[in-house]
Amino acid sequence: MSTLAELPGRLAADPVVMTYREAVTAAMDDALAADPAVLLLGEDVANEGGVFKTNAGLAEKYGERVINTPICENGFTGVALGMAVMGM
């Protein structure tokens, strides 16, 4: 589980404050760390932390488990459905 002391730019002595962006990043990091079957799949999720910078560092940390998809919701929804049917 992530702690404030582990977040980039934070010191352990900082007050217990977390932005929404940091909370989203920490939650995705925790999920990816807890289960090797978890993937992050979406548009621009691996490019420089994604559009909203909530995925910062995840592509580098988890490699091929963070997957960019084309702008085609039907396409990657089908991929996700197929992965689910196959047990992912």
C-alpha positions as CSV (number, residue, x, y, z in Angstrom):
1,M,0.0,0.0,0.0
2,S,1.3,3.5,-0.8
3,T,2.0,5.9,1.9
4,L,2.5,9.7,1.8
5,A,6.2,9.3,2.4
6,E,6.5,7.2,-0.8
7,L,4.8,9.8,-3.0
8,P,7.1,11.8,-5.3
9,G,7.8,15.3,-3.9
10,R,6.5,14.5,-0.4
11,L,8.5,14.3,2.8
12,A,7.5,12.1,5.8
13,A,7.2,15.3,7.9
14,D,4.7,16.9,5.5
15,P,1.1,17.2,6.9
16,V,-1.2,14.4,6.0
17,V,-2.5,15.9,2.8
18,M,-3.1,14.2,-0.5
19,T,-4.5,15.6,-3.7
20,Y,-7.1,13.8,-5.7
21,R,-4.5,13.2,-8.4
22,E,-2.1,11.6,-5.9
23,A,-4.9,9.5,-4.4
24,V,-5.9,8.2,-7.9
25,T,-2.3,7.4,-8.7
26,A,-1.8,5.7,-5.4
27,A,-4.9,3.6,-5.8
28,M,-3.9,2.4,-9.3
29,D,-0.4,1.7,-8.1
30,D,-1.7,-0.3,-5.1
31,A,-4.0,-2.4,-7.4
32,L,-1.2,-3.1,-9.9
33,A,1.2,-4.0,-7.1
34,A,-1.3,-6.3,-5.4
35,D,-2.3,-8.5,-8.4
36,P,-0.2,-9.3,-11.4
37,A,-3.4,-9.9,-13.5
38,V,-4.4,-6.2,-13.1
39,L,-3.9,-4.1,-16.2
40,L,-4.3,-0.4,-17.0
41,L,-5.8,-0.1,-20.4
42,G,-6.9,3.1,-22.1
43,E,-6.3,6.1,-24.3
44,D,-2.9,7.8,-23.6
45,V,-2.5,6.1,-20.2
46,A,1.2,5.4,-20.7
47,N,2.2,8.7,-22.2
48,E,3.8,11.0,-19.6
49,G,1.4,10.0,-16.9
50,G,-1.8,10.3,-19.0
51,V,-3.8,13.3,-19.9
52,F,-4.5,14.2,-16.3
53,K,-1.1,13.0,-15.0
54,T,-2.8,10.4,-12.8
55,N,-0.7,7.6,-14.2
56,A,2.7,9.2,-13.6
57,G,5.4,6.6,-13.3
58,L,3.1,3.6,-13.7
59,A,4.2,2.7,-17.2
60,E,7.8,2.7,-16.2
61,K,7.1,0.7,-13.0
62,Y,4.8,-1.9,-14.5
63,G,5.9,-2.0,-18.2
64,E,3.6,-3.9,-20.5
65,R,0.8,-4.0,-18.0
66,V,0.1,-0.3,-18.8
67,I,-1.3,-0.3,-22.3
68,N,-2.2,2.6,-24.6
69,T,-5.2,2.0,-26.9
70,P,-6.3,3.8,-30.0
71,I,-9.2,6.2,-29.8
72,C,-11.8,3.5,-30.4
73,E,-13.8,2.7,-27.3
74,N,-15.6,-0.1,-29.0
75,G,-12.3,-1.7,-29.9
76,F,-10.7,-1.7,-26.5
77,T,-14.0,-2.5,-24.8
78,G,-14.0,-5.7,-26.9
79,V,-10.4,-6.4,-25.9
80,A,-11.3,-6.0,-22.2
81,L,-14.3,-8.2,-22.6
82,G,-12.3,-10.9,-24.3
83,M,-9.7,-10.7,-21.6
84,A,-12.4,-11.1,-19.0
85,V,-13.9,-14.1,-20.8
86,M,-10.4,-15.7,-20.8
87,G,-10.0,-15.2,-17.0
88,M,-8.1,-12.0,-16.6
